[in-house]
Amino acid sequence: MGPLASLAVLALAVQTSTSIPAPTSTTAVAVRAVSPPTIDGREDDAVWRLAPAITQFREFQPREDADPRFPTEAKVAYDARNFYVFIRAFDPHPDSILPLLSRRDVRSASDQLKIIIDSYHDRRTGYEFAVNPAGVKRDYAIYNDGNEDDAWDAVWEVAARIDSAGWTAEFRIPLSQLRYAHGPSNTFGFGVWRDIQRFSERESWPVYKTTRPGLSSQLGEVTGLDGLAAPTRLELTPYTVAKNVSVEVAPSSFEREQKFTVGADLKYGLTSNITVDATVNPDFGQVEADPSVLNLSAFETFFQERRPFFVEGTGIFRFSVNCNVVNCSGEGLFYSRRVGREPQIGAYADAKSPTSSTILGAAKLTGRLPGGLTVGFLDAVTNRAKGTLGRTMEPTTNYAAIRLQQDYRKGETGIGFMGTAVNRSLDQWTETSLRRSAYVGAVDFRHRFAGGRYQLSGSFDLSTVAGSAEAIAATQRSGVHLYQRPDGALTFDSTRTSLTGDAEEVLFRKTAGFIQFETSYQRRSPGFEVNDLGFLRRADQQNWSTWGSFNWNQPKLFFRRAFWNFNWWQYWTTAGLSLERAANTNAHVQIKNHWWLHAGGTLGQLGETFCDRCARGGPAVRVSPYIAPWAGFEGDDRYKVIPYLFINYFVGDGGRSVSTSVSPSFDLRLASQFRGSFGIDISNSRDDAQWYGNFDTAGVHYTFAHLNQQTTSLNLRMDYTVSPELTIQVYASPFIAKGTYSNVRELANPRAARYEDRYQPYFDTSVTANPGGFNFKQFRSNVVLRWEYRPGSTLFLVWGQGREDVEGLAGTRPFMRDFGRLFDAHPNNSFLIKVSYWLSR
């Protein structure tokens, strides 16, 4: 250090000793670094000798606001372009600290230090940066005061090291990775968390209260951040992809096809608190495939979004529909899987046709204005997908979404707006099948009061879709609406060229304390339609749901934590037809040896209830009561082998329908660099009223059958971590579902009280004599090597394999021979190399 720097440090030392107040239980002051500290996990930099230490840490789990087992200290510093934190985690037995390696963003069974920064200081959003003693990084974005976006990745530095006093972590967070209001001085929300894995204990500054809602709203403050830069934050990540894929050119005849693509991701900070993210010609070949499913229900399967561009930062676009504490299944106004979806007109497809729509480009603008307005805008364009003879399978389509949320009372009150728009360039092949346009507008509100212990929230949504008479007729007849039901209250109109609808909901919840509860009313009109850019299983429904819970968050004589809840829900159509009445209870207990025990059960279809979707457009069918108990356990996550087991049982239709499923699994930690998991799901079911088909022969006959079905699936995952920057992941999942139909009947008196009177024999012996079955087998796997060869720049090597075999009969083979037949099927191998390079200024 030169003489001028020494004088500057001396001057800062004098200033620190005289003007910087000592940290309290909720506030701290950052020290400006004259020279940046070396990020090496050591406390020997000049700024760390001057910065006052935060020491008022408290345990929050398993005991809330208790004295911590071991002391922890944290220091905060900054300069014009970086935010620095140094943490010392004292431990009298440093040899017990496990430096476990894992892939970035994977939580391993080891200690952890984490900092949380609410740079907007809005008590609603924030960023989490965590590290374990091996230097493995994890980062998250926070939205809605507690929801975590784990796909968010920033470019930052951290160093961790174990020494004789315990272990340390030293963070450098570039301000370019944060968002904040630019001004002469800033105050950030701030918190520090520590996990002591071998004791399953967690500590924090300031104290985090599990009995209160929210995360960002419980942070402390760090002040003294003067003269922060307003960085432009321009980041460009070009990438190139080479693929080698298998193409079926004729039945049982395959060729290899080579594909080369280039694209780029762009991130640009319009201001210090508004960011634009864009992608051009994206490729997500490194993303894990969806799990195998066999869907015999009347409703669409919901799949999680896994593509990084659409996962990262899109929590701002969340606007749920039909979601409460009792039941929440992914329905909402924005479902990003619609963008780049599988082409909808499969009749024009052959073996060479695309399986997804090409995304030409997408962009999203997100941020928060100084007045508390959070803004989000997304726009994406997909290219026309062609099938046989050049016919359109999916037209060129523009998708847009806008989300606005205005906070009041430090985030305790808020109102919001959501709008989505879909416009398709239809042609002669798509005009009669797809909707030309779809628009949705919605407003929502939330209001916390009584110290945040109670919350009132709700929303009002409007939708409209338009297209040809044939397309809107298909919309009315779809499983979402079923206007054509012969005994329904709705009127099918084949001449309509548009359809409008609305949805409303109001929820009241007690969010904190030993007793918590929520009651809600939700309604969706028959014409409500959001599936062009959202996800909705059915319209024409209203429900009332109530949930209550006892919460023991402090250790007691026989357990560490326990939760016991009770639920009641009712469903009707908007015309008042009763669809469901059910009561449920569930208990979750963590006993003293850190194992979790779970049990619960449901009594459903109580009283006179009906299924208006079971006959797929036919009349409503009365349904019988059912009982569905379940139980399970989870092992102690501190050990190398962690067992899990869950068992579900169902009996209904007066004992005629029965199902059992067993799901054992294990998490494995065989070495510090190796993690794995293995699970198996086995189910056996007898459904006496499975829909079989609707046959139009001298009138429509709605048929049902008895279905014996067995399903077995395996899930294997293995992670090998060479270093925090170089990892290998393996995923493999074979899936087999087979079933046999028998006793085909048709509806007779579908609303009869007696089960036997609802059905009668079906007259067509060509169906009843040989109703058939299925044997569906599928295998999906991928191996991914990920190397972050420089910060923000990544190389992926991916090998994916898929196999599929479908038979029209269940057959008599045991499952092991079915697995053998699956692996005799032709493998669909694909190989991918993707290289990206991160540029920033």
N, C-alpha and C positions, 0 to 999 in steps of 0.2 A: 504494500500500500504506500503510495507516494505521500509527501508532506501535505499537499493540498487536501487529499482525501482524508488524511488523518485529522487535519483541522476541522473538516466538515463533520467527521464522525464525532469529534470532541464537542463541537457546537451542538450537534443533535443530542448528544448525551446530556448536556446541560439543559437543553430544551425539554427532553423527556423527563428528567428528574424534577423539573419545576412546573411544567404545564400540562403534561398528559395525565389525566386521572387514572387511578387504578381500576381495573375491570371490576364490575359488580356481578351479581347473579344473573343479570339480563343484558348488560351493556359492556362494550369494550371499545377501545380506540385503536385504530390502525396507525402504525408508525411508517413514515415515508422512508424508503430505502434510498440512501445516497448512491450506493452501488448495489447492483442486483446480487442476491445470495446465490451461491453455487448449489444447485439442486443435487445433493448427495446424501441427504438424510442425517447430516451432522449439524450441530448447533454452534459451530465455530465462526459463523459469519457475523460481521459487525452489527447488522441490524437485529439479530437475535439476542445479542448481548444488551441491546437497548430496549427492545419491546417488552412491555409488562406482560406477565403470564396470567392467563385465565386459569383459575384453579377451582372454581366453585362448581365442580361436576357433581351430579347426583345420579343415583341408580334409578332407572325407570322400569326395569324388567328383571326379575319377576316382581320386585317390590317397587312401588311407585314413590318417588321422592324420598329415597332412603340414602344413608351414607354409603358411598361406593366401597367396594372391596379393596381396590388399589387406587392411588391418586393418579390424576391425569393433568397435564398442563398443555395449553395451546397459546401460541403467539401469532399475531396478525401484522402483516406489513404490506406495502404496495409501492408501486411507482407509477409513472404516467401510463404504462401499458400492461401491467401485470398485477395480479393479486396473489400474495404469498401467505402461506400458513405453515407453521411448524408445530407438530404435536409430539409430545413425549408421553408414552404410555408406560408408566412404571409397573414393574412386575418382579417380585422377589425370586421367581423361578423362570428365568428366561429360557431355560432348556425345555420348558413345557409349551413354549410358543411354537406352533406348527407353521412353517413357511411353505404352504401347499401351493403348487402351481396349478393354474387352470387357464382356459381361454379368457380373453378379455370379456367383461360383462357377465361372467359366470361366477356365482357365489359359491365358494368352497367352504368346507367345514373348518375354518380357521378364524383367528382373530381378525378384527377389521377396525380401521379408523376412517371416518367419513366426515366431510364438511358439507354443509348445506348453505347455499347462497341465494337469497331472495333479492336479486340485484334491482328489480323494479321497486322493491319495498312496498308491494301491494298486498302482502299477506295472502296471496292466492296462487302465486307461481314461484318457481325457483329452479335450482340446479343442484344435483348431488354429485360429489366426487369422492369415491371410496377407493381404498387400497388395503391389501392384506400384507402380512410380513414378507411375502415373496415378491412384492411389487406388482401384483396383478391388479389392474385398474378396472373400475366399474363407474359408469356415469349414467345419470338419468335426468330427464326434465320433469318438473312437477307442474301440474295444472289442476285447477279446481281444488286447491288447498290440500291435496293429498294423493291424487291419482298420479302414477308414475309412468312416464314414457321411456321404457327401457331400450327403445331403438335409437334414441338420441345419442349421438357420438360427437364429442368435442375433441379438439387437438390440444393436449395439455401434458404437463410433466409432473411426475412424482417419483420420489426415491424413498425406499423403506430399508431399514436395517435393524438387526437385533444386536444389542450390546449387553453389558453386564447389569445395566439398570432396568432393562425391559426392551422396548423397541420404539422406533421413531418413524415419522413420516414427514416429508417436506414437499409441499405442493407449490407449483407455479401454474396459475390459471390465467392465460392471456385474456385481457379484457375484451379482445375481439370475439371471444367465444361466449360472452355474456351480453345481455341487453339491459340498458339502464337509461334513465333520463339524463341527458347531458346538461351539466350546470357547473358552477364554480365549486360546489361541494356536494357530496353524495353520502347517503346513509343506506347501507345494505342490511336486509334481514340476514341473520347469520346464526348457525348452530354447528356444534361438533358432537358426533356420536362415537362411542367406543363399544365394541363387542368383545367380550372375554369368552371365547368359545367353550373352553373346558368346564366352565361353570354355568353356561347358558345365561350369562348376565349381560345387561346392556346399560350403559351410562351415557349421560348427555349434558351438555351446557347449551342453553339453559335447560332446566328439567323438562323433559317431554312427558306429558300426562296422557297415558293410554285411556283414561276415563273421559277425556275430552276429544271432540272431533277435530280434524284438521292437522296439518303438518306445518305449512308455511306460516300459518297464523300463530303458531307456538314458538317461533324463532325469536332469538334475541336481536340485538342491533350492534353493528359495528359502524362507528362514526369516524370523522376525521379524514375522509377520502376526498382530499382537495385536489383540484386540477387534473381530474381523469381525462384522458384523451377521448375524442369522438372518432374512433377508427372507422375507416370505410369498410373493413372486413370483406374484402374481395377474395373468394376462394374458388378455384377452378380445378376440377378433377376430371381430366379426360381419361378415357379407358378404351381398350380394345379387347375384343372377345373372339376367340377361335373355337368353333364347335365341330365335333364330328358325331353325327347322329345316325341312327338306324331308320330306314324308310322301307315300308312294305310296298313293293311295286305290284305285287300280285299275291293271291292267297298262298301263304307259306313261302313266299319269295321276297328276300330282303336285299337292300343295297345300302352302302354307306354314302352319306352326303356331307360335304364339308361346307361350313358357313363361316364367313368373316364379317364382323360388324364393328363399328366404332360409335362411340357416344361420349357424353360428358355430363357431369353434374356441376352446377354453379350455385354458389351462395354469395349473396351480396348484401351488405348492410346499407340500406338506403339512408338510415340514420342510426344512431346508437341504440335505438329501440325498435326499429322496423327492419325486417330481413326478408329478402326474396330468395327462395330456393327453386331451382329449375333443373330439369333433366331433359336431355335430348336423346331419342332412340335408346331408352334404357334397356338393359338386359339384367335379369334377376336369376340367372342360371345357378347361382350359388345358394339359392334359397331352398330350404328343405321342402319336399313334396307334401301335399295334403295327406292326412291319414285316410286309409281305405274305409269305405262305409257301404252298406247295402241299405238303401232307404226304401221301405215299403209303406211309408206313411203318406198322407196327403199334403205334406208340407215340405218346403225346400230345406236342404241341409245348410247350416251356417258354418262357414270355414273362417278361421282366424286369418287376418292379414299378416303376411310375413315379409312382403317386399319393403326394403328399407325406406325408399322415398315416401311411400304411402303410410308407413308406420311412424316414422320420425316426425314429431311435431304436430301430428294430426289430431291429438287429443283435444285441441281447441275446437275441432269440428264435431265433437261428440254431441249428439242431440237424441237422447233415447226416446223410444216409444214403447209403451207397455212394459215398463221396467220399474220394479220396486224391490224392496228387501226380500219379499217372498219369492217372486219369480222374475228373472231377468235373463233373456236368452239372445241378446245381441240385436234385437230389433231397434231400428233407428232411422233417421233421415239421411244419414251418410254412411254408406257401406262401400269402401274404396275398392273392394273386389269387383265391383261392376266395371271399373275402368280396366280395359285389357281382358275382358271376360271371354269365356269360351263362346264362339259364334253361336247365335241362337237358332239359326235355321239349319238344323242337322240333316235335313233331307237332301241338301246339295253337297254333302261331304263325301269324300272317299279317303283312302289311306294316305294320300298326299296332301290333304287339306289341312290348313292350320288348326291347331287346337286352342289357340288364343288370339285375340285381336292385337295387332301391333300398335304400341303406344308411340306415336310420332314425337310427342313432347308433352311435358306437364310442368306447371309452375305453381308455387304457392307463396303468398305473402302473409306473414304473420308478425305480430308485434303488439305493443301496448303503448298508448299515448299517455302523456303526463296527467291528463285528467281522469285516468282510470278506465279508459275505453280499450278493450282488447279487440283486435281485428284479425280476421283470417279470411283469405280469399284463395281459392284453388281453381285452376282451369287445366283441362287435359283434352287432347285430341287423339283419337284412335283412327287408324287407317282402315279402309275397306278390306274385308277378308273375302277371298274368292274361293269357290268350290268347283265342282265339276262343270265343264263347258263355260267357265268364266262367270258362272252365276253367283250372285252376292249371297254370302252367308251372314255377314254382319256389315252394315253400311258404315261409311265415315261418320263419326259421332263426336260431338263436343259435349263435355261434361263440365259443369261449373258449380261451385258452392261458395257461399259467403256466410261468415259467422261474426256477429258483433255481440260483445258483452260489456255492459257498463256497470262498474262497481260503485257502491256507496258505503258509507259508514265503515271504512277500512276493510272492505270486502265482506262485511256481514250481510249486506243487502245487494242485490244485483238484478238487472233486467237484461234480456238478450233477444237477438233476432237471428234466425237461420233461414237462408234461401238456397234452393238448388234448382238447376235448370239442365235439361238434357234435350239436345236437338240432333236429329238424325237426317242424313241425306238419303232419303228412300228412293228406290227405283222400282222397276217392274217386278223384281223378284222379292222385294221386301215390303211393298206398299200394303199388301193385305195381311201381313203377319205381325209387323212391328208398329209401335206407336211412333208418330212423327215427333211429338214434343211432350215434355213432362215438366211441370213446374210445381214447386212446393215453397210455401212461406209459413213461418212459425215464429211465435214469440214465447219466451219463458221468463220465469222470475224465481227468486229465492229470497228468503228473509229469515235470518237468525236473530233470536232475541233471548232475553234472560241469561245474558252472559254466554250466548252461543249454545246453550243446552237444548234449545228447541228450534225447529226449522219448519217453515211453511214454504212449499214450492209448487209450481204448476206450469202448464204450457197450453197453448192453443195453436193448432196446425191446420193449414188449408192446402189441398192438393188439387191439381187439374191435369188431365192427360188428354191428348187429342191425336186423331189419326183417321184412317179410313173407317167406314162402317164395319168392315170385316175385322179390322184390328181392335176396335172398341168392343165389338161383339165377343171376340176372343177374350178380352179383358174381363168382361162381365161373366163369362163362363169359367174363368180360371178358378183354381182352388182357393185363391185369396178372397173371391167375391161370391161365386155361385148364385148369381141372380136367377138361374134357370130352375132352381129347386121346385118341384111340383107342389110341395106343401109349405113353401116359404112365403114370407110377407113381401118379397121384392118382385118387381116386374121387369122381365127381360125385354129389352128394346133393341132389335137388330138394326135399326136405322140411326142410332146415335153415332155421332162422330166425336164426342168428348164425354168425359166422366169426371165429376168433381166430388170431393169429400172433405171431411174434417175430423179432427181428433182433439180430445180435451183430457186433461188430467190435473188432479190436485192431490198433494201429499202433505201429511203433517207428521212430524217425527220428533221424538225426544232423542237427542244424539249423545247424551252423556249421562253418567251416573250408574249406580248398581242396576236400576231398572231402566231399560230403553224400550221404545216401541215406535211403530209406524203404522198409520192407517192411510189408505189411498183409494181414490176412485178414478177409473180410467175408462175412456170410451173412444171407439173408432166407428165412424159411420160406414154404411155399406159401400159407398163409392170412394172411400179413402184409398189412395194408391200412391206408393212411394218407391216401388221396386226398381225404377229405372236408375236411381242413384242411391237408394236406401235399401233397407231390408225389412220386410213385413210378411209374416206368415199368414195372417188373415185379417180381414176387415170385419165390419158388422159384429162388433163385440163390445160389451161393457163388463167391467169387473170391479169388485170391491175386495181388497185384501188387507188383512191386519196381522201384524207381527209384534211379538213382545219377547223380551229376553232378560234373563237374570245373568249378571256378569260378575264373577269373582276374579278380580285382577290381582289380588294379593295372595301370597301363599297361605294355606291353611294347614291343619294338622295332617291331612291325608293327601293333599294335592297342591300343585303350584298355581294352576289356573283352572277355571271351569266356566262354561257357558251353557245355558239351558234356555232354549227358545220354544215358543208356541206360535202356531200359524193357523190362520183360517182364510180361505179364499172362496169366492163365488164368481161364476161367469154366466152371462146371459147374452143373447143377441140383442140388437137395439130394439127389436119388437117385443122382447121379454121372454123368449124361449130359454128355459134354464139349461145350461150346458154343464155346469160342474158346481158341486159343493164339497169342500174337503177340509179336513182338520189334520194337523201335523205337529209333531214335536221332535226335537233333536237335542242331544246332549253331547258336549265335548269336554273332556277332562284330561289335563296333563298331570299325571301322578308324580310322586316324588322322584322316581328313577328316570324322569324326563320322557317317558313314553306317553303317547296320546291314545286315549280310548274314545271311540265314537259310537253312537247308537241313535236310532230314531225310527220313525214310522209314520205312515199316512193312512187315513181312512178317507176314501174318495167316493165320488158319485153317490153322495148321501141324498136320500129323498128321491123325488122324481126329476131325473136329469136326462138329457138327450145329446146325441152326437149328430150335428148337422153336416159334418164333413165326411163321415165314414162311408157313405154311399156314393161319394164322388159326383155330386150333382143330383143325387136322388133324395128321397125324403129323409127327414130326421129319424134316427133310430134311438129308442130308449136304451139306456145303458144301466148295467147292474152295479151294485156297490163292489168295491175292491179294498183290499188291505195290502200294504206294501211296507214291511219292516226292513231295516238294514242295520248293519253293524260293521265295525272295522277298527283297526289299530295302526299306529305309526311308531316305529322304533326310535330310539335315542339317536339323534343326528350327530352326536359327538363321536360315534364309533365308526369303524371301517366298513362294517356291513350294517345297513339300515333296512330292516324288513317292513313291509306294508301288506295289509290284507283288508279287503273290503268285500262284503257279501250282501247281495240284494235279493229279495224274495218278493213275489207278487202273486196274488190269487184273486181272481174275479170271475164274473159270469157264473156265479153259483158254484165255483170250483171247477168249471169247465176250462178256464184259461189259467195257466200256471206258468211262471217263469222263475228261473234261478240263475244268478250270475255270480261268479267268483273271480276276484282280481288280485292275485298275489304278485308282489314285485319286490325288487331289492335295489337299493343304491349301494354302489361299491366304491371304496377308496382303498385300492390295493397298494398304492405307493403315492408319494407326494406329487408325482407327475401324471398319475393315471386315475381317471374317474370312469365309472360305468354305471349302467342301470339295465335291469332286465325285468320285464313284466309280461304277464300272460293274462288274457281276458277270456274266460270260458262262460258261455251262456247256453242254456237249454230252455226252450219255451214251447208251450202249447197254447196257441191262440185259436179259440173256437169261433171267432167272428172276424177273421181277416178278410178284407175286401178282395174279391176275386176278379170281377169284371162286370161291366154293364153291356148287355147284349140287346140290340134292337131287332127283335123278331116278333112281329105282330104286337108291338108295344115294347117299351123298355123294361128289361128284367135286370134288377140289381142283385147281383149274386155275391155270396159270402162262402167261405170255406173254413174248415179246420186246418190249421197249419202247424206242423211239427217242425221246428227250426233249431239248428245247432250252429253256433258261431264260435270260432276260436281265432284269436289273433295274438301275435307275439310282437314285442317291441324291445329292440336292443339298441343301446346307445353306448358308445365308447369315446372318450376324449383322452388324447395323449398330448401333453404340453411339453414341448421341447424347451420353450422359453415363453415369457408372456407375449412375445411377438410372433411365435411360430407354434401352430397347433395343428393337430389332425383330429378330425371328427368322423365317426362312423355311425350311420343310422340304417337300420334294417327292420322291416316290418312285413312279415307274411300274414295274410288274412284269408280265412275260409269261412263262408257262410253257405249252408245247404239246408233245404227244407223240402217237405213233401205235403202236397195238398190232398185233402180228402173231404168227404161229406159236403159236397157243394150244394148250397140251398139258395133260394131267393127270398126276398122280402115278401111277407104276407101281410101282417098287421104290425108295422114297425114300431108303433107306439104302445103296443100291448104291455101290460104290467108283467105278465108271465113270460119268461125268456122263451119258452117253447112255442108260444103263439106268435112270435115276431117273424118266424121263418117258416117256409114250406119247401118241399122237395122241388128241385129244378127239373123241368121236363126233358131237357136236351141230353139224352144218354151219351151222345158223342163227347160231351164235356164231363158228365158225372162218372162215366165208366173209366176215364183215364184223365184225371185232372192235372197230373204232372207234378213238377216241382222245379228245383233249381240247385245248382252246385256252382257257386261263384268263388273263384280263387284269384287272389291278386298279391303281388309282391312289389314293394317299393323300397329302394335303398339309395343312399348316396354316401360317398366318401369325399370329404372336403379338407384340403390342405390350405391353411390360411397363413400368410406371412406378411406382416406389416414391416416391410423392409426399410421404411423410413416413416416418421410420424405422418399419419394421414394417407399414406400410399400403401397399396395392398396388392398382393399377388394371390389369386385363387387357382387351385388345380382341383377339378371336380370330376368325379366319375359317378354317374347315376345309372341305375339299372331298374327296369320294370319288367314284370312278367304278368301274364293274365291268361286264365283258362276258364271258360264258361261252358257248362253243360246244362241240358234241359231237364235232367233228373238228378235227384240227390245221390242216387246210387247206394251201394252197400259197402263201399270201401271205408275202412276206418280212417280217422283223421290223419294218421301218420302217412298212409298211402296217398291221401289227397295232397299232403304237403309234397310228397315225392312227385306226383303228377304235375303240381305247380312248377317245380324246378326242372321238369322235363320240357316245359313250354319254352318257346323261343325267347331269348332275352333281348330286350330293347335297351341296348347300351348307348349311353351318350357320354362324350368326353368334352370338357370345357377348360379353357385357359383364359382367365380374365386378369388383366393388369391395369391398375389405375395409378395415377401419379398426382399427388396433391400439390397445388401451387397456391401461394397466398401472398398478399401484400397489405 
